[in-house]
Amino acid sequence: MDGVLFDTTELSKKFAHDQYPSITDEMHAELLCGNFHEEMAKIAHLKKQETEEEANARKRTHTENKLKCPMYNGAKELLETLHEEGHTLALNSSAFEKNCLPLLEKHGVVSLFDFLGTAEVSKSKIDKFKIIEEKYGFGNKDTFFITDTLGDIREADIANVPTIAVTWGAHDKSYFTKEEHKNMIGIADTFEELKDLIDRT
Protein backbone atom coordinates (compact mmCIF):
# COMPACT_ATOMS: atom_id res chain seq x y z
CA MET A 1 0.00 0.00 0.00
CA ASP A 2 2.50 2.61 1.20
CA GLY A 3 4.74 3.79 -1.61
CA VAL A 4 2.81 1.79 -4.20
CA LEU A 5 -0.75 3.12 -3.99
CA PHE A 6 -0.27 6.10 -1.67
CA ASP A 7 2.42 8.78 -1.51
CA THR A 8 3.38 8.21 2.13
CA THR A 9 7.18 7.99 1.84
CA GLU A 10 8.01 11.40 3.31
CA LEU A 11 5.49 10.93 6.11
CA SER A 12 7.04 7.55 6.95
CA LYS A 13 10.46 9.16 7.17
CA LYS A 14 9.13 11.84 9.50
CA PHE A 15 7.44 9.26 11.72
CA ALA A 16 10.73 7.37 12.02
CA HIS A 17 12.74 10.54 12.69
CA ASP A 18 10.28 11.64 15.38
CA GLN A 19 11.01 8.40 17.24
CA TYR A 20 14.69 8.05 16.36
CA PRO A 21 16.11 11.59 15.97
CA SER A 22 19.61 10.37 15.12
CA ILE A 23 18.72 8.34 12.03
CA THR A 24 19.30 9.84 8.60
CA ASP A 25 17.29 9.42 5.41
CA GLU A 26 19.96 6.96 4.23
CA MET A 27 19.58 4.90 7.41
CA HIS A 28 15.81 4.91 6.98
CA ALA A 29 16.18 3.62 3.43
CA GLU A 30 18.42 0.83 4.71
CA LEU A 31 15.79 -0.16 7.29
CA LEU A 32 13.49 -0.90 4.37
CA CYS A 33 15.97 -3.41 2.95
CA GLY A 34 14.69 -5.97 5.46
CA ASN A 35 11.48 -6.77 7.31
CA PHE A 36 10.40 -3.36 8.61
CA HIS A 37 9.37 -4.47 12.10
CA GLU A 38 12.50 -6.58 12.59
CA GLU A 39 14.78 -3.78 11.40
CA MET A 40 13.12 -1.23 13.69
CA ALA A 41 13.63 -3.58 16.65
CA LYS A 42 17.37 -3.61 15.90
CA ILE A 43 17.62 0.15 16.49
CA ALA A 44 15.44 0.24 19.59
CA HIS A 45 18.42 1.62 21.54
CA LEU A 46 18.24 4.79 19.43
CA LYS A 47 14.62 5.51 20.30
CA LYS A 48 14.06 8.72 22.23
CA GLN A 49 12.55 8.60 25.70
CA GLU A 50 8.91 9.62 25.84
CA THR A 51 5.97 9.15 28.16
CA GLU A 52 3.06 6.92 27.22
CA GLU A 53 0.97 10.04 26.72
CA GLU A 54 3.58 11.52 24.37
CA ALA A 55 3.84 8.27 22.41
CA ASN A 56 0.06 8.03 22.03
CA ALA A 57 -0.14 11.65 20.88
CA ARG A 58 2.61 11.05 18.31
CA LYS A 59 0.81 7.98 16.97
CA ARG A 60 -2.51 9.85 16.76
CA THR A 61 -0.87 12.67 14.84
CA HIS A 62 0.71 10.19 12.44
CA THR A 63 -2.63 8.49 11.83
CA GLU A 64 -4.29 11.86 11.19
CA ASN A 65 -1.52 12.97 8.84
CA LYS A 66 -1.53 9.70 6.93
CA LEU A 67 -5.20 10.17 6.14
CA LYS A 68 -4.19 13.33 4.25
CA CYS A 69 -1.72 11.50 1.99
CA PRO A 70 -2.70 11.44 -1.68
CA MET A 71 -3.18 8.41 -3.84
CA TYR A 72 -0.77 8.27 -6.77
CA ASN A 73 -2.29 9.26 -10.09
CA GLY A 74 -3.25 6.06 -11.85
CA ALA A 75 -3.39 3.88 -8.74
CA LYS A 76 -7.16 3.85 -8.31
CA GLU A 77 -7.73 3.27 -12.01
CA LEU A 78 -5.34 0.30 -11.95
CA LEU A 79 -7.10 -1.25 -8.95
CA GLU A 80 -10.49 -0.81 -10.60
CA THR A 81 -9.24 -2.37 -13.83
CA LEU A 82 -7.67 -5.36 -12.07
CA HIS A 83 -10.85 -5.87 -10.06
CA GLU A 84 -13.00 -5.72 -13.20
CA GLU A 85 -10.69 -8.23 -14.90
CA GLY A 86 -11.39 -10.69 -12.11
CA HIS A 87 -8.13 -10.56 -10.18
CA THR A 88 -8.23 -11.30 -6.45
CA LEU A 89 -6.67 -8.27 -4.76
CA ALA A 90 -4.93 -8.68 -1.41
CA LEU A 91 -3.07 -6.14 0.68
CA ASN A 92 0.17 -7.32 2.31
CA SER A 93 1.32 -4.35 4.37
CA SER A 94 3.62 -3.66 7.32
CA ALA A 95 1.19 -0.97 8.49
CA PHE A 96 -1.49 -1.46 11.11
CA GLU A 97 -5.18 -1.39 10.20
CA LYS A 98 -5.75 2.05 11.76
CA ASN A 99 -3.22 3.43 9.26
CA CYS A 100 -4.59 1.49 6.28
CA LEU A 101 -8.35 1.13 6.42
CA PRO A 102 -9.30 4.84 6.79
CA LEU A 103 -7.12 5.77 3.81
CA LEU A 104 -8.57 3.01 1.64
CA GLU A 105 -12.08 4.03 2.66
CA LYS A 106 -11.44 7.72 2.03
CA HIS A 107 -10.36 7.03 -1.55
CA GLY A 108 -13.16 4.57 -2.22
CA VAL A 109 -11.03 1.51 -2.92
CA VAL A 110 -11.45 -0.68 0.16
CA SER A 111 -14.26 -2.66 -1.51
CA LEU A 112 -11.89 -3.62 -4.33
CA PHE A 113 -9.77 -5.69 -1.95
CA ASP A 114 -10.62 -9.27 -1.07
CA PHE A 115 -8.15 -9.46 1.83
CA LEU A 116 -6.42 -6.87 4.03
CA GLY A 117 -3.17 -8.31 5.38
CA THR A 118 -2.18 -5.63 7.90
CA ALA A 119 0.35 -5.92 10.73
CA GLU A 120 -2.36 -7.32 12.99
CA VAL A 121 -2.56 -10.42 10.78
CA SER A 122 1.22 -10.87 10.98
CA LYS A 123 4.31 -8.67 10.97
CA SER A 124 5.88 -11.11 8.53
CA LYS A 125 4.96 -10.73 4.88
CA ILE A 126 6.17 -14.28 4.33
CA ASP A 127 3.50 -15.53 6.75
CA LYS A 128 0.86 -13.44 5.00
CA PHE A 129 1.84 -14.81 1.59
CA LYS A 130 1.11 -18.28 2.98
CA ILE A 131 -2.20 -17.15 4.51
CA ILE A 132 -3.33 -15.60 1.20
CA GLU A 133 -2.32 -18.67 -0.83
CA GLU A 134 -4.10 -21.03 1.56
CA LYS A 135 -7.21 -18.83 1.83
CA TYR A 136 -7.73 -18.59 -1.93
CA GLY A 137 -6.12 -21.85 -3.04
CA PHE A 138 -3.41 -20.09 -5.03
CA GLY A 139 -0.08 -21.54 -6.01
CA ASN A 140 2.97 -19.32 -6.36
CA LYS A 141 2.50 -19.14 -10.12
CA ASP A 142 -1.00 -17.74 -9.61
CA THR A 143 0.24 -14.85 -7.48
CA PHE A 144 2.34 -11.74 -7.96
CA PHE A 145 3.38 -9.10 -5.47
CA ILE A 146 3.86 -5.38 -6.16
CA THR A 147 6.21 -3.42 -3.89
CA ASP A 148 8.47 -0.37 -3.58
CA THR A 149 11.11 -1.78 -1.21
CA LEU A 150 14.03 -4.17 -1.40
CA GLY A 151 13.03 -5.72 1.93
CA ASP A 152 9.72 -6.82 0.46
CA ILE A 153 11.44 -8.32 -2.57
CA ARG A 154 13.75 -10.30 -0.29
CA GLU A 155 10.77 -11.63 1.68
CA ALA A 156 8.99 -12.51 -1.56
CA ASP A 157 12.11 -14.37 -2.70
CA ILE A 158 11.98 -16.50 0.45
CA ALA A 159 8.27 -17.17 -0.12
CA ASN A 160 8.91 -17.88 -3.81
CA VAL A 161 6.36 -15.27 -4.89
CA PRO A 162 6.79 -13.49 -8.26
CA THR A 163 7.34 -9.78 -7.67
CA ILE A 164 7.17 -6.47 -9.53
CA ALA A 165 9.13 -3.52 -8.15
CA VAL A 166 7.94 0.07 -8.64
CA THR A 167 10.30 3.03 -8.49
CA TRP A 168 8.01 5.84 -7.28
CA GLY A 169 8.04 4.86 -3.58
CA ALA A 170 10.73 4.39 -0.92
CA HIS A 171 13.43 2.79 -3.08
CA ASP A 172 14.66 3.72 -6.53
CA LYS A 173 15.82 1.32 -9.24
CA SER A 174 19.37 1.11 -7.87
CA TYR A 175 18.11 -0.85 -4.86
CA PHE A 176 16.36 -3.41 -7.05
CA THR A 177 19.28 -4.01 -9.41
CA LYS A 178 22.16 -4.34 -6.94
CA GLU A 179 21.52 -8.06 -6.44
CA GLU A 180 19.84 -10.94 -8.24
CA HIS A 181 16.23 -11.77 -7.39
CA LYS A 182 14.97 -15.12 -8.62
CA ASN A 183 11.32 -14.06 -8.46
CA MET A 184 11.44 -10.48 -9.71
CA ILE A 185 9.38 -10.22 -12.89
CA GLY A 186 10.42 -6.66 -13.67
CA ILE A 187 10.68 -3.03 -12.59
CA ALA A 188 8.04 -0.41 -13.42
CA ASP A 189 8.63 3.34 -13.56
CA THR A 190 4.98 4.18 -14.34
CA PHE A 191 1.54 2.69 -13.78
CA GLU A 192 1.35 2.03 -17.52
CA GLU A 193 4.52 -0.08 -17.32
CA LEU A 194 3.16 -1.82 -14.23
CA LYS A 195 -0.07 -2.80 -16.01
CA ASP A 196 1.93 -4.08 -18.97
CA LEU A 197 4.04 -6.27 -16.68
CA ILE A 198 0.90 -7.59 -14.98
CA ASP A 199 -0.69 -8.41 -18.33
CA ARG A 200 2.41 -10.32 -19.42
CA THR A 201 2.66 -12.30 -16.19
N, C-alpha and C positions, 0 to 999 in steps of 0.2 A: 504494500500500500504506500508507505512513505517512500518518497523518491521515485516512485514508479507512476502512481496515480495522482499524488498530491505533492505540491512543492513545499515540503516541510524540512528540507535539509538545513537551512540557516537556523530555523527554530530548534532543531535537534542539537545543533552545535551550542546554541545559547543555553539550552537546558543542561547540557553536560558541563559547560563552563560555570554555570551558576552553582553546581555541586562540587566541581573540581576546578577551582580557579587557576591552578598551575598548568593545566593541560592546554596545549596549543591546537590549532586547527589540524596540523599534521598528525599529532597524537590521536586526535579524534578520528581522523580518517583511518589510522592504523587499527583502532578499536573495532572498526567495521570490517576488518579482514578476518575476523573470527566470529564465533557466536557472541552476539552483543551482550547478553546477560553474563556470560562467562568472562568476557573481557573486562566488563565493568567491575566484576568482583575482584579481578586481579589488581585494580588500582584503588581499592577501597581505602587504603592508607592515605590517599591523597584527598579524600573527601573532607570538606570543611565541616567544622562543628556547628550544629544548629539544633535548636529545640524542636520538639515534636510539632509545636504550633507553627514554627517557621517552615519546617519541612512540608507540612500540610498546605500552608499558604502558597509555597513555591509550586507544589504539584497542582493546586487549583488554578493558579495563574497560567501554568503550562497548558492545562486542559482547555482553558478559555481561549488562549492564544492559538492553540492548534485548530480550534473550530473556525478561525479566521483564515486559515491557509487555503490558497486557491487550488483548484484542480487543474492539472496541466491541460492546455488546449489539445483536444483530440482524445483525451483519456475516456471521457464519458461516452463519446461516439464509438470508440473501440469496444468498450464493455457492452454497449447495446447491440452492436453488430455480432459479437461473439455469442451473446445470449440468444439472439434471433437465429443464429446458425446452429444452435443446439448444443453448444459447449457447456459443460458443467464448470461453473466458476467457483473457485475456492480461494479464500484469503489465507495466507500463511505469513503472519506478521509477528515481529518481536514486541509490538505495542500491546498495551492492555485495552480491554474493551471500551473503557471510558474515554480512551483517546482514539478509538477507531469508529465505533458505532455512530456517535453524533455527527461526525464528519461525513460518513457515508449516507446518513439520513438527510443531512442538510443539502447534499448535492443530488439527492434522488436516485442513488444507485444501489442502496442496500438490498433492494428486492431482486437485483440481478445476480446476487451471490447465493449459491446453494449452501455454502459452509463458511463460517467465520472462525478461522484458526488463530485466535489471539493468544497472548501470553498466559491467560488463564487456562487454556487447553493444555499447553506445554510451553516451556521456554526453549525447547529444542525444536528446530524446524525439521530435523530428521524424524523425530517422533511424530510430528504432524503430517509429514509425507506419508508415513505408514498408516496413520488414522484415516487420512483421505482415501488412500488406495483401498483400504479394507472396507470403508463405509460405502464406497461407490463401485467396488469390484474392479478397480482399474489395475492394469499392469503398468510397469514403468514406461512401456512404449506408448501407452494411451495418455500419458501425462506430460505436460511441460510446465516449467516454472519460469516466471519473469521477475528479474531482480535488478537492483542498482548497486549491489555491493559484492565485493570479493568473498566476504565471509559466507554469504548465502550460496554462492557458487560452490565453495568448498563443502558446505553441508550437503548440497544437492549431489555433488560428486560421490560423497559417502553413501547417500541414499540411492544412487544410480538413477537420478531423475534428470531427463533432458532439460537444459536451461538456456534461456535467452537473456543476455545482459543488455541493459539500456544505459546510455551515457549521460542522461540529463539529471541524474540524482546525485547521490553521495560520492560515487567513484567515477572517474573518467576512464577512457579506453585503456590507458596505460596500466591500470590495475588488472584489467581482464586479460591482457596479452603478455604479462610478465612470467606466466607459467602455463603449462599445458593443462587443459581441463577436458577429461574424456567425454563429458556429457554436455559440453557447451555447443549449442546448435549454431549460434552466431551472436553478433553484437549489433544493436540497432541505435542509430543516432536520431531517428524520428519515429513518430507513431506509424507513418506510412511504411517505413522499413520494418517495424515490428510486426505489422499486419502481414506483410509479405513473407516474413520468416515463419509466422504462425501457419499461413496457408500452405507453405512448402513442407511443414513438419509432418 
